[in-house]
């Protein structure tokens, strides 16, 4: 019942895929993109829906609906996470797959984009139930997944644990294949630096944006909406760089302290208690109030469509760095642009995770593994190159950073499509 109610709530939200298409078309119009390329990029290559009958701990059987969308394989094998959440639906998964295509193209990885998900609430499922569901999903998609075709990774509601199950189940069918999934535990072929990678990328992009805006990090305030893996790491690393984190939040609500929140204490608290509920390190506020705080930097790092045309006018941040995928709906972009807010878009801001996933895949294929320092040394120039290309395109076209990132990505994708020829 909880899963069904959450689905109804999500249905009231904006279409994530419509947001993806609106921005794709805006960038395509700005560059006079050939209609052929636009048509190809506007639809996914492959959409798979699976129904998974799984026996629950009480002996009853429940059928879970799962999805896997391969948006594009133009630039290489598809790459993208698997999401477990009550509101997962096909529209969301299609949008996430499209964003992954653009993200991988933008940062120059030899990947296309994909995404997957199962409609369930992982918080009300036992570990045994989650394992059975994950293994059933893997078996259902055994002919889609593959280290040369489609490589999943963790996303909201999944972690190293679920990736280990996928790796093991797939290997039972096809033999030892560590490169079929990334975000695995270290002792199963995972990469050092993968867990903090997305938050680390958010931090790096934030610091580059502050440099371009000539803002001193030590005189910069920041609020982070969402305190999962991405948000907590981003907050911790930004605090290490001198930013004052004055507000944090998760699904239970937010906490504000103008003098600054001790992020490490907040992380310890969530590890012990499972959420920020009851955290005493700040004044209780709502997620909506957090978004509207007068801060220099706002990091939305939870779910998509938290900023829409209904609340965009209340935002006061100078810079928004999208730690989540699609946290701003397309119809809110123009409002934020008019307010002069610089947005570092998701396909750039949170690309650190997929870059390190790429290095995990490379390590699995080579059988040679890097230190965390080597991983960060390899990742940093990729992020820097992508940021500055987007910044220069933003200046050249006099457009937002988001549309500049889309322009950079679709131009690379159009070249790839063109080189494939006609068939």
Protein Blocks (a to p, Z undefined) as FASTA:
>chain_A
ZZmmmmmmmmmpccfklmmmmmmmmmmmmnopafklmmmmmpcfbdcddddddddfkopa
cddddddddfbfkloccdddddddfklcfklmmmmmmmmmmmmmmnopacdddddddddd
fklpcfklmmmmmmmmmmmmmmmgccklbccdddehiafklmmmmmmmmmmmnopafklp
ghiafknopaehklmmmmmmmmmmmmmmmmmnopafklcccddehjafklmmmmmmmmmn
opacfbdcdfkbccddfkbpafklmmmmmmmnopaghpakbccddfklmmmpccfbdcdf
kbghkbcfklmmmpcbfbdcdfbghkacfklmmmmmmnopacddfklmmmmmmmmmmmmm
mmmmnopacdfklmmmmmmmmmmmmmmmmmmmmmmnopafklmmmmmmmmmmmmmmmmno
pZZ
